[in-house]
């Protein structure tokens, strides 16, 4: 199933890149849409929850690509690798696929970049972030991720991909783990910012 062209045309692409606070391990955030838009919420909800419309990942990735071209047309990803935010094995079994990995694969095709899916892993089963406030989100993600192979990220520039950026707890924790493992620069890319 896909979102029709009429619905896609109703979405307003963000025209800027979000600079994040200095303390964030993520340098910049590419966020195609505002999560306040009802169609953006619907798109993400149908990608992540039953009936699990996995095919929406291609249109979601298209929106990210269009946003990047609009917000920072000079962006060069030629020396980047793409890493999706990983799911815990329990969540992966429930959904049947990792939505962030599906987005990452589409972005990898669009930018002709390698997608690395087995280096960053989620080792701790956590409460879904959508149900938590900011402080609990931060605590929930603490120590939840690990890098399996330091050589795979050492001195690499990374485009870290997820569906939504709200407080930044998940993306920041992943970026922190990647940087501690030797990654150079980490940029974030999401469908929507909450």
C-alpha positions in Angstrom: 0.0 0.0 0.0 1.2 3.5 -0.8 0.2 7.0 0.1 -1.4 8.5 -3.0 0.1 11.5 -4.8 -2.7 13.8 -3.5 -1.9 13.0 0.1 1.9 13.3 -0.5 1.3 16.8 -2.0 -0.4 17.8 1.2 2.7 17.2 3.2 4.9 20.3 3.9 8.6 19.5 3.7 10.8 21.3 6.3 13.2 23.7 4.5 15.9 23.7 7.1 18.3 21.3 8.8 17.9 21.2 12.6 21.1 22.2 14.4 21.1 20.3 17.6 22.4 21.4 21.0 26.2 21.4 21.4 26.1 18.6 23.9 24.3 16.3 21.4 26.6 13.7 19.7 24.4 14.2 16.6 25.8 17.1 14.5 22.7 18.0 12.5 19.3 16.5 12.0 17.5 16.1 8.7 13.8 15.8 9.5 11.5 15.8 6.5 8.3 16.6 8.2 6.8 17.9 11.4 5.1 15.2 13.5 2.4 17.7 14.2 1.0 17.1 10.7 -1.8 14.5 10.9 -0.7 12.9 7.6 2.9 12.6 8.9 1.6 10.8 12.1 -0.5 8.5 9.9 2.4 7.7 7.6 4.6 6.8 10.5 1.9 4.9 12.5 1.1 2.7 9.5 4.8 2.0 9.0 5.3 0.9 12.6 2.0 -0.6 13.8 -0.5 -3.1 12.5 -1.3 -3.6 9.7 2.5 -2.9 9.2 2.6 -1.3 5.8 6.3 -1.9 5.2 6.1 -0.6 1.7 5.6 2.9 3.0 9.3 3.0 3.7 10.0 3.9 0.1 7.8 6.9 0.2 9.1 7.9 3.6 12.7 7.7 2.4 11.7 9.7 -0.7 10.4 12.5 1.6 13.8 12.4 3.5 15.7 12.7 0.2 13.5 15.5 -1.0 14.0 17.3 2.3 17.7 17.0 2.1 17.8 18.3 -1.4 15.7 21.3 -0.4 17.3 22.1 3.0 21.0 21.4 2.1 21.4 20.8 -1.6 25.2 20.9 -1.2 25.3 18.0 1.3 27.9 15.4 0.3 27.4 11.9 1.7 30.1 10.3 -0.4 32.2 9.3 2.6 29.2 8.2 4.8 27.8 4.9 5.8 24.1 4.6 6.8 23.2 2.9 10.1 19.6 2.4 11.1 18.5 2.6 14.8 18.3 -1.1 15.8 15.3 -2.8 17.4 15.5 -5.2 20.2 15.0 -8.8 19.1 11.6 -9.0 20.9 10.3 -5.9 19.1 11.7 -7.2 15.8 9.9 -10.5 16.2 6.6 -8.7 17.0 6.8 -6.4 14.0 8.6 -8.7 11.5 11.0 -6.0 10.3 12.9 -3.0 11.5 11.2 0.1 10.0 14.4 2.2 10.5 16.3 -0.5 8.5 13.8 -0.4 5.7 14.2 3.4 5.6 18.0 3.1 5.7 18.0 0.6 2.7 15.9 3.0 0.6 18.2 5.9 1.5 21.2 3.7 0.7 19.9 3.1 -2.8 19.0 6.8 -3.3 22.5 8.0 -2.2 24.5 4.9 -3.4 25.8 4.4 0.1 26.5 1.3 2.1 24.0 0.4 4.8 25.4 -1.3 7.8 22.8 -3.2 9.8 24.8 -5.6 12.1 27.2 -3.3 13.9 24.9 -1.2 16.2 22.6 -3.5 18.3 20.0 -2.9 20.9 20.9 -5.1 23.9 18.2 -4.0 26.3 14.4 -4.4 25.9 12.9 -1.0 26.7 9.5 0.5 27.2 8.2 2.1 24.0 9.4 5.8 24.0 6.0 7.1 22.8 4.5 6.3 26.3 7.2 8.3 28.2 8.0 11.9 29.1 11.4 13.4 28.4 13.3 12.4 31.6 12.0 8.8 31.4 12.9 8.6 27.7 16.5 9.5 28.5 16.7 7.0 31.4 15.0 4.3 29.3 17.6 4.5 26.5 20.7 4.6 28.8 22.9 1.6 28.1 20.4 0.1 25.6 22.8 0.0 22.6 26.2 -1.5 21.8 28.6 -1.5 18.9 29.6 -5.0 17.9 32.6 -4.2 15.7 34.7 -1.2 16.5 36.5 -1.4 13.2 33.3 -1.0 11.2 32.7 2.5 12.7 36.1 3.7 13.5 36.8 7.1 11.7 33.6 6.7 9.7 31.0 9.4 9.0 27.6 8.0 9.8 24.0 8.9 8.7 21.9 7.5 11.6 18.3 6.8 10.4 15.0 6.5 12.4 11.4 7.4 11.9 10.8 10.1 14.5 13.0 12.4 16.5 11.2 13.7 19.6 13.4 14.3 22.6 16.5 12.8 20.9 17.0 10.2 23.6 17.2 7.2 21.2 19.3 8.9 18.5 21.6 10.6 21.0 22.3 7.4 22.8 23.1 5.6 19.6 25.3 8.4 18.4 27.1 8.5 21.7 27.8 4.8 21.5 29.0 5.1 17.9 31.3 8.1 18.7 32.7 6.2 21.7 33.5 3.4 19.3 35.5 5.8 17.1 32.9 7.2 14.7 33.9 10.6 13.3 30.7 12.6 12.5 27.1 11.4 13.1 24.2 13.1 11.3 20.6 12.1 11.9 17.9 11.5 9.3 14.2 11.0 10.2 10.8 11.2 8.6 9.5 13.6 11.2 10.5 15.7 14.2 8.0 15.7 17.1 
